Amino acid sequence: MRIQPYCIGSGRSADAIQKALFVISQTHPHYEILPTLSVPRGQSVPRVQESAVDFKNVLFIANPHALHAPALLEAAAHGFDAAVVEKPAAVNKEQIDELTDLKIPVAVLHGYRESWGIHTLRRMHTEGQFGELIAVEGRYWQSSAASRAIQPNSAKRTWKDDPSLSGHYDTLIDIGVHWLDAACALVGAIPQKGVLSLSHLNSGHSAHRDSHAQIFVRFPGGATGMGSISKTLHGENNRFEITMIGTLKSATWRFLAPDEIEIGEGGRKTILPRVSGDTPSSMPPFHALGWIEGYIGVIEKLLRELEGDSSVDYPRLPKHLEMLRALFEMERL
């Protein structure tokens, strides 16, 4: 199958997409991935021209958050076969409503969900290894807001300082949705209700940029979730971790130690190591791809669907929108 990628964006996410496409072209050579066509910010998504050549046109969206939904709508209207979008696909409930009936398949780049650790925890839960699930807890901590606060003269304005480009959140929808998506994937459900706390301290000159969030949710079946989400944790880099707590055992996966899961049973603790490349990316343990592995997994699964595999499971737009709606409707502390 021939793939013609188009890409909106020029930052780290766009770069990661290009690297992921290259790895896929090497590990899955039956995909003939053509050179990516760039779509500059501010220009309309082009209309796909009909051609006798058998290939699929896929739009990759890695521009500022508030521009994701308009780009998806244009992709569907202009003849694209599919789209891949950075999270979040929408920054408010109005954009969610606009995207609800989109007719093309859309993959959301929730890369953590495609990691070996999350896949293994989900399998353990499906097999009943945790017993009755009590809670999913964890954190996603970074330090960018803390750095801006103690070195204000070095902080440069970016698109995240402009609500027309970023929406009216920062930490919550930039990294918080990653943690909540992983929790939802592990439980297999969207929260029924939730409570949200936001702090805007250390937000600098942009009052809309929340710097610290706490998310408390209840899932169908009674399990709860609790996430600490922050860009103002001094000294942190990219501390993503998630713990499943059950009546029979608990287990924790940490992104900074991606090839092991810490398992507790009673008073005993053991380490489950990653021993194979049994992930969507097919990468072996101790590889150096980091979070790009998740991009590879999401994109490769979408390509499999375009080939006709309707059973493939990846972060799809409809469930992502359900999760965002639940997040935006949470009660505020």
Secondary structure as GFF3:
##gff-version 3
##sequence-region A 1 333
A	DSSP	beta_strand	2	8	.	.	.	ID=ss1
A	DSSP	alpha_helix	12	27	.	.	.	ID=ss2
A	DSSP	beta_strand	32	33	.	.	.	ID=ss3
A	DSSP	beta_strand	37	39	.	.	.	ID=ss4
A	DSSP	beta_strand	55	61	.	.	.	ID=ss5
A	DSSP	three_ten_helix	65	67	.	.	.	ID=ss6
A	DSSP	alpha_helix	68	77	.	.	.	ID=ss7
A	DSSP	beta_strand	82	85	.	.	.	ID=ss8
A	DSSP	alpha_helix	93	99	.	.	.	ID=ss9
A	DSSP	beta_strand	106	108	.	.	.	ID=ss10
A	DSSP	three_ten_helix	111	114	.	.	.	ID=ss11
A	DSSP	alpha_helix	116	126	.	.	.	ID=ss12
A	DSSP	beta_strand	133	141	.	.	.	ID=ss13
A	DSSP	alpha_helix	144	150	.	.	.	ID=ss14
A	DSSP	three_ten_helix	152	154	.	.	.	ID=ss15
A	DSSP	three_ten_helix	159	161	.	.	.	ID=ss16
A	DSSP	alpha_helix	163	166	.	.	.	ID=ss17
A	DSSP	alpha_helix	171	171	.	.	.	ID=ss18
A	DSSP	pi_helix	172	176	.	.	.	ID=ss19
A	DSSP	alpha_helix	177	187	.	.	.	ID=ss20
A	DSSP	beta_strand	193	199	.	.	.	ID=ss21
A	DSSP	beta_strand	212	218	.	.	.	ID=ss22
A	DSSP	beta_strand	224	230	.	.	.	ID=ss23
A	DSSP	beta_strand	239	246	.	.	.	ID=ss24
A	DSSP	beta_strand	250	254	.	.	.	ID=ss25
A	DSSP	beta_strand	257	265	.	.	.	ID=ss26
A	DSSP	beta_strand	268	273	.	.	.	ID=ss27
A	DSSP	alpha_helix	292	307	.	.	.	ID=ss28
A	DSSP	alpha_helix	317	328	.	.	.	ID=ss29
A	DSSP	beta_strand	331	332	.	.	.	ID=ss30
###
